[in-house]
Amino acid sequence: MLIIGIIILIAATAVYIFMHGAQFGQPPSGERLKKIRQSANYRDGQFQNISHTPQLTEGTSMIGILGKFFFDKSAERVPPAPLPSKKTDLLKLDPDKNLLVWFGHSSYLIQIGGKIILVDPVFSGNASPLRFTTKSFKGSDIYTVQDLPPVDYLFITHDHWDHLDYKTILLLKPKVKKIITGLGVAAHLERWGYDKNIILERDWNEEVIPDDGFIVNTVTARHFSGRGFKRNGTIWSSFVLTAAGKKIFIGGDSGYDQHFADIGKKLGPFDLVILEDGQYNENWKYIHMSPEETVQAALDLNAKKLLPVHWSKFSLSVHSWNEPIIRIKKEAERRNVKLLHPMIGETVYLDGDQVFSSWWEGFQ
């Protein structure tokens, strides 16, 4: 019994030390926590969605989900070969061009009005605190932090591991001029050595003017947050960027709800909306959209063009790796929504129209 007790104590101590490692960030405290508690979106010790949003669908068990995730092999969740890509030289971009380069999943670079914007960068090769899990698909990691130019604005939509990557954020530190994120997320960034004076953290429905000619509105999403066991201590957000005569919806993770139509009425129409399409499942239908719902959200937002992200880098659900793009392309064609589907690294020009190949079809 003594030996068993010692083993349990050692194991508990190891877990405690691991869970307090720097990569987990830190919870808000002091004046930041005081401000959070004054938020209209914070009740009962955590941030709340506008609509009732259980993380699991009614009647679903975590044991059942884990069983399906680890043992259901019916879907081809990982590409059978390295993904194709095009590597744009980001250090030699024409500053007069408005463009976007997608890095897979929800990471991308936008150049607009001569400014460089980076969203939810994950270049470490995985999306988990355990380095041997949730690895990126082969071929999806053609970029590193060293390939990036200086970043005028770094946007972080929320603090989940597949959006806020510790290793990437550390390497980015010398390149980042300003950070725009949701209320509470700055606590992580400050623990990692970022100057609090360059961080603009906001609640929903606030406006930020980081420079002349650039306006950022923080808007609602339907999701959750947390890097450890405690959830919803920081807010999850989407952003509306207005610059150079264009309006872009930078969508964080979100389940479908009325908020898309409300944002469309208040701040639309949009030249481009960037919305999640992937990692969905009926067992957590409130916090992630199906491809068909993503198309509906684009219509609600009154979008001219839709770029689907949150796919083609990690397997965080049980659907086939290419199911999200197949389903959303079919639905976008049916609903007459202009869909952008570049391969990783391909330059998307925000002015005019482009034709993109169905590059994923070679893997079917």
C-alpha positions as CSV (number, residue, x, y, z in Angstrom):
1,M,0.0,0.0,0.0
2,L,2.9,2.4,0.8
3,I,4.4,1.7,-2.6
4,I,1.1,2.3,-4.4
5,G,0.6,5.6,-2.4
6,I,4.1,6.8,-3.4
7,I,3.4,6.0,-7.1
8,I,0.1,7.9,-7.0
9,L,1.8,10.9,-5.3
10,I,4.6,10.9,-7.9
11,A,2.1,10.7,-10.7
12,A,-0.1,13.5,-9.2
13,T,3.0,15.7,-8.7
14,A,4.1,15.1,-12.3
15,V,0.6,16.0,-13.7
16,Y,0.5,19.1,-11.5
17,I,4.0,20.3,-12.7
18,F,3.1,19.6,-16.3
19,M,-0.3,21.4,-16.1
20,H,1.5,24.5,-14.7
21,G,4.1,24.6,-17.5
22,A,4.5,27.8,-19.4
23,Q,2.8,26.4,-22.5
24,F,-0.5,26.5,-20.7
25,G,-0.3,30.2,-20.2
26,Q,-1.9,31.7,-17.1
27,P,-5.4,32.7,-16.0
28,P,-6.4,36.3,-15.8
29,S,-5.8,38.0,-12.5
30,G,-5.7,41.5,-10.9
31,E,-7.1,44.4,-12.9
32,R,-7.7,42.2,-15.9
33,L,-9.9,39.8,-13.9
34,K,-11.7,42.7,-12.4
35,K,-12.5,44.0,-15.9
36,I,-13.6,40.5,-17.0
37,R,-16.0,40.2,-14.0
38,Q,-17.6,43.5,-15.1
39,S,-18.3,42.2,-18.6
40,A,-22.0,41.7,-19.6
41,N,-20.9,38.4,-21.2
42,Y,-19.4,37.0,-17.9
43,R,-21.6,35.3,-15.4
44,D,-21.3,32.5,-12.8
45,G,-17.5,32.6,-13.0
46,Q,-17.1,32.3,-16.7
47,F,-17.8,33.8,-20.1
48,Q,-21.1,32.8,-21.6
49,N,-22.5,32.4,-25.1
50,I,-25.6,34.4,-26.1
51,S,-27.6,31.2,-26.7
52,H,-27.6,28.1,-24.6
53,T,-24.5,26.2,-25.8
54,P,-23.7,22.8,-24.3
55,Q,-20.3,21.6,-25.5
56,L,-21.8,18.2,-26.2
57,T,-25.1,17.5,-27.8
58,E,-27.9,16.2,-25.6
59,G,-27.7,12.5,-25.0
60,T,-24.0,12.3,-25.9
61,S,-21.4,10.8,-23.6
62,M,-17.7,11.6,-23.5
63,I,-16.9,7.9,-23.3
64,G,-18.8,7.2,-26.5
65,I,-17.1,10.1,-28.3
66,L,-13.6,9.0,-27.2
67,G,-14.4,5.4,-28.3
68,K,-15.4,6.6,-31.8
69,F,-12.5,9.0,-32.0
70,F,-9.9,6.3,-31.2
71,F,-11.4,3.2,-32.6
72,D,-13.6,4.2,-35.6
73,K,-11.4,3.8,-38.7
74,S,-14.2,4.1,-41.3
75,A,-13.1,7.5,-42.5
76,E,-9.8,8.5,-44.1
77,R,-9.0,11.1,-41.5
78,V,-5.4,11.7,-42.6
79,P,-4.4,12.3,-46.3
80,P,-2.8,9.2,-47.8
81,A,0.0,11.3,-49.3
82,P,1.7,14.7,-48.6
83,L,-0.7,17.6,-49.4
84,P,0.2,19.7,-52.5
85,S,1.1,23.3,-51.9
86,K,2.5,26.4,-53.4
87,K,5.1,28.4,-51.4
88,T,4.7,32.1,-51.9
89,D,7.7,34.2,-51.0
90,L,6.2,36.3,-48.2
91,L,9.3,38.4,-47.8
92,K,8.9,39.8,-51.3
93,L,5.2,40.6,-51.5
94,D,4.2,43.6,-53.6
95,P,3.0,46.1,-50.9
96,D,0.5,47.5,-53.3
97,K,-1.4,44.3,-53.6
98,N,-4.2,43.2,-51.3
99,L,-3.9,39.5,-50.8
100,L,-4.2,36.5,-48.6
101,V,-2.1,33.3,-48.1
102,W,-3.6,30.4,-46.2
103,F,-1.3,28.1,-44.2
104,G,-3.9,25.4,-43.5
105,H,-6.4,25.0,-40.6
106,S,-7.2,28.5,-39.3
107,S,-3.8,30.2,-39.9
108,Y,-3.4,32.8,-42.7
109,L,-1.7,36.0,-43.6
110,I,-3.6,39.0,-45.0
111,Q,-1.9,42.0,-46.7
112,I,-4.2,44.9,-47.1
113,G,-3.6,48.6,-47.2
114,G,0.2,47.9,-47.0
115,K,-0.2,46.2,-43.6
116,I,0.6,42.6,-42.7
117,I,-2.0,40.8,-40.7
118,L,-1.5,37.3,-39.2
119,V,-4.3,35.2,-37.8
120,D,-4.1,32.3,-35.4
121,P,-0.7,31.1,-36.5
122,V,0.3,27.4,-35.8
123,F,3.6,26.4,-37.3
124,S,4.9,23.9,-34.6
125,G,3.6,20.8,-36.3
126,N,0.9,19.9,-33.8
127,A,-2.1,21.3,-31.9
128,S,-1.8,19.8,-28.5
129,P,0.2,20.2,-25.2
130,L,1.5,16.7,-25.9
131,R,3.9,17.0,-28.8
132,F,3.3,13.4,-30.1
133,T,-0.5,14.0,-30.5
134,T,-2.6,15.9,-33.0
135,K,0.1,16.2,-35.5
136,S,-0.2,18.2,-38.7
137,F,-0.8,16.5,-42.0
138,K,2.3,15.8,-44.1
139,G,2.8,18.6,-46.6
140,S,0.9,21.2,-44.6
141,D,3.9,22.7,-42.8
142,I,5.7,24.3,-45.7
143,Y,6.0,27.6,-43.8
144,T,7.9,28.6,-40.7
145,V,8.0,31.7,-38.6
146,Q,11.3,32.6,-40.4
147,D,9.3,32.8,-43.7
148,L,7.1,35.6,-42.4
149,P,7.7,39.4,-42.8
150,P,7.2,41.7,-39.8
151,V,3.6,41.5,-38.6
152,D,1.7,44.7,-38.1
153,Y,-1.3,43.0,-36.4
154,L,-1.5,39.6,-34.9
155,F,-5.1,38.4,-34.4
156,I,-5.8,35.6,-31.9
157,T,-9.5,34.5,-32.0
158,H,-9.3,32.4,-28.8
159,D,-6.9,30.4,-26.7
160,H,-7.4,26.8,-27.9
161,W,-4.2,24.9,-28.9
162,D,-5.0,24.8,-32.6
163,H,-5.3,28.6,-32.6
164,L,-2.9,29.8,-30.0
165,D,0.3,27.9,-30.4
166,Y,2.9,28.4,-27.7
167,K,6.0,27.5,-29.8
168,T,4.9,29.7,-32.7
169,I,4.0,32.7,-30.5
170,L,7.4,32.6,-28.8
171,L,9.3,32.6,-32.2
172,L,7.0,35.4,-33.5
173,K,7.9,37.8,-30.6
174,P,10.5,39.9,-32.5
175,K,8.2,40.3,-35.5
176,V,4.9,41.4,-33.9
177,K,4.1,45.1,-33.6
178,K,0.5,44.8,-32.2
179,I,-1.8,42.1,-31.1
180,I,-5.6,42.2,-31.2
181,T,-7.4,39.5,-29.2
182,G,-10.3,38.7,-26.9
183,L,-10.6,39.8,-23.3
184,G,-8.4,37.7,-21.0
185,V,-6.1,36.1,-23.7
186,A,-3.4,38.7,-23.0
187,A,-2.6,36.9,-19.7
188,H,-1.1,34.1,-21.7
189,L,0.8,36.4,-23.9
190,E,2.3,38.4,-21.0
191,R,3.5,35.2,-19.3
192,W,5.2,34.4,-22.6
193,G,7.1,37.7,-22.5
194,Y,5.0,40.0,-24.7
195,D,4.8,43.7,-23.8
196,K,1.3,44.4,-22.5
197,N,1.5,47.8,-24.2
198,I,1.2,46.2,-27.7
199,I,-1.8,44.0,-26.8
200,L,-5.3,45.3,-27.5
201,E,-7.7,42.9,-25.7
202,R,-11.4,43.5,-26.0
203,D,-14.8,42.2,-25.1
204,W,-17.5,41.5,-27.8
205,N,-18.9,44.5,-29.6
206,E,-16.0,46.9,-29.2
207,E,-14.1,48.9,-31.7
208,V,-10.4,49.2,-32.1
209,I,-8.6,51.7,-34.4
210,P,-5.0,50.4,-34.5
211,D,-3.9,52.8,-37.1
212,D,-5.3,55.5,-39.4
213,G,-7.5,53.8,-42.0
214,F,-7.9,50.6,-40.1
215,I,-10.9,49.7,-38.0
216,V,-11.5,46.5,-36.1
217,N,-14.8,45.5,-34.6
218,T,-14.9,42.6,-32.1
219,V,-18.0,40.5,-32.6
220,T,-19.7,37.5,-31.2
221,A,-18.9,33.8,-31.8
222,R,-20.5,30.7,-30.4
223,H,-17.8,28.5,-28.9
224,F,-15.7,28.2,-25.7
225,S,-12.2,28.7,-24.5
226,G,-9.5,27.2,-22.2
227,R,-6.1,25.6,-22.4
228,G,-6.4,23.3,-19.4
229,F,-9.2,21.9,-17.3
230,K,-10.8,25.2,-16.5
231,R,-12.8,26.6,-19.4
232,N,-14.3,29.9,-20.5
233,G,-12.0,32.2,-18.4
234,T,-11.1,34.1,-21.6
235,I,-13.5,35.2,-24.4
236,W,-13.7,33.7,-27.9
237,S,-14.2,36.2,-30.7
238,S,-14.5,36.9,-34.3
239,F,-13.4,40.2,-35.9
240,V,-14.5,42.6,-38.6
241,L,-11.6,44.3,-40.4
242,T,-12.3,47.5,-42.4
243,A,-9.4,48.8,-44.4
244,A,-8.5,49.9,-47.9
245,G,-12.1,50.1,-48.9
246,K,-12.8,46.5,-48.0
247,K,-14.6,44.8,-45.2
248,I,-13.4,41.3,-44.1
249,F,-15.0,39.0,-41.5
250,I,-12.2,37.2,-39.6
251,G,-14.2,34.3,-38.1
252,G,-13.0,32.4,-35.1
253,D,-14.5,29.0,-34.2
254,S,-18.2,29.2,-33.9
255,G,-21.3,27.1,-34.0
256,Y,-24.2,28.4,-36.2
257,D,-26.6,30.8,-34.6
258,Q,-28.5,34.1,-35.0
259,H,-25.4,36.1,-34.4
260,F,-24.2,35.8,-38.0
261,A,-27.4,37.5,-39.3
262,D,-27.2,40.1,-36.6
263,I,-23.6,40.9,-37.6
264,G,-24.5,41.0,-41.2
265,K,-27.3,43.5,-40.6
266,K,-25.1,45.7,-38.4
267,L,-21.7,45.6,-40.1
268,G,-22.2,43.9,-43.5
269,P,-22.0,43.5,-46.4
270,F,-18.6,41.8,-46.5
271,D,-16.2,41.5,-49.4
272,L,-14.8,38.3,-47.9
273,V,-15.8,36.2,-45.0
274,I,-13.4,33.6,-43.5
275,L,-15.4,30.9,-41.7
276,E,-14.7,27.5,-40.1
277,D,-15.4,24.4,-42.1
278,G,-14.1,21.3,-40.5
279,Q,-13.8,19.4,-37.2
280,Y,-17.6,19.3,-36.9
281,N,-19.7,16.4,-35.6
282,E,-23.3,15.9,-34.5
283,N,-22.0,15.2,-31.0
284,W,-20.8,18.8,-30.6
285,K,-23.1,20.5,-33.1
286,Y,-23.5,23.7,-31.0
287,I,-19.8,24.7,-31.1
288,H,-18.8,23.9,-34.7
289,M,-20.7,24.4,-37.9
290,S,-21.4,21.8,-40.6
291,P,-20.3,22.8,-44.1
292,E,-23.9,23.5,-45.0
293,E,-24.3,25.8,-42.0
294,T,-21.0,27.6,-43.0
295,V,-22.6,28.5,-46.3
296,Q,-25.7,29.7,-44.6
297,A,-23.6,31.8,-42.3
298,A,-21.9,33.4,-45.3
299,L,-25.3,34.3,-46.7
300,D,-26.4,35.7,-43.3
301,L,-23.3,37.9,-43.3
302,N,-24.1,39.1,-46.8
303,A,-20.8,37.9,-48.2
304,K,-19.4,38.4,-51.7
305,K,-16.9,35.6,-51.2
306,L,-16.3,32.8,-48.7
307,L,-13.0,31.3,-47.7
308,P,-13.5,28.0,-45.6
309,V,-10.7,27.4,-43.0
310,H,-10.3,25.0,-40.0
311,W,-9.5,22.0,-42.2
312,S,-6.6,20.4,-44.1
313,K,-4.0,20.4,-41.4
314,F,-5.3,18.5,-38.3
315,S,-7.7,15.7,-37.6
316,L,-9.9,16.9,-34.6
317,S,-13.0,15.0,-35.6
318,V,-14.0,11.7,-37.2
319,H,-14.9,12.9,-40.7
320,S,-12.6,12.3,-43.7
321,W,-9.9,14.9,-44.1
322,N,-11.4,16.2,-47.3
323,E,-15.1,15.9,-46.5
324,P,-15.4,19.5,-45.4
325,I,-14.3,20.9,-48.7
326,I,-16.3,18.4,-50.8
327,R,-19.5,19.2,-48.9
328,I,-19.0,23.0,-48.8
329,K,-18.2,23.2,-52.5
330,K,-21.4,21.3,-53.3
331,E,-23.5,23.5,-51.0
332,A,-21.9,26.8,-52.2
333,E,-22.6,25.9,-55.8
334,R,-26.2,25.0,-54.9
335,R,-26.7,28.3,-53.0
336,N,-24.7,30.4,-55.5
337,V,-22.0,31.4,-53.0
338,K,-18.6,32.4,-54.4
339,L,-16.2,29.9,-52.8
340,L,-12.4,30.4,-52.6
341,H,-10.5,27.1,-52.2
342,P,-6.8,27.7,-52.6
343,M,-4.2,25.1,-51.7
344,I,-1.9,25.8,-48.8
345,G,0.5,28.7,-49.7
346,E,-1.3,29.8,-52.8
347,T,-1.8,33.6,-53.2
348,V,-5.4,34.8,-53.1
349,Y,-5.8,38.2,-54.5
350,L,-8.5,40.2,-52.8
351,D,-9.2,42.4,-55.8
352,G,-10.8,40.7,-58.8
353,D,-11.7,37.1,-59.3
354,Q,-9.5,33.9,-59.4
355,V,-10.1,30.4,-60.5
356,F,-8.8,27.7,-58.1
357,S,-8.2,24.0,-58.9
358,S,-10.0,21.3,-57.0
359,W,-6.6,20.2,-55.7
360,W,-7.9,17.7,-53.1
361,E,-9.5,15.5,-55.8
362,G,-6.3,13.7,-56.5
363,F,-6.5,12.2,-53.0
364,Q,-9.9,10.6,-53.5
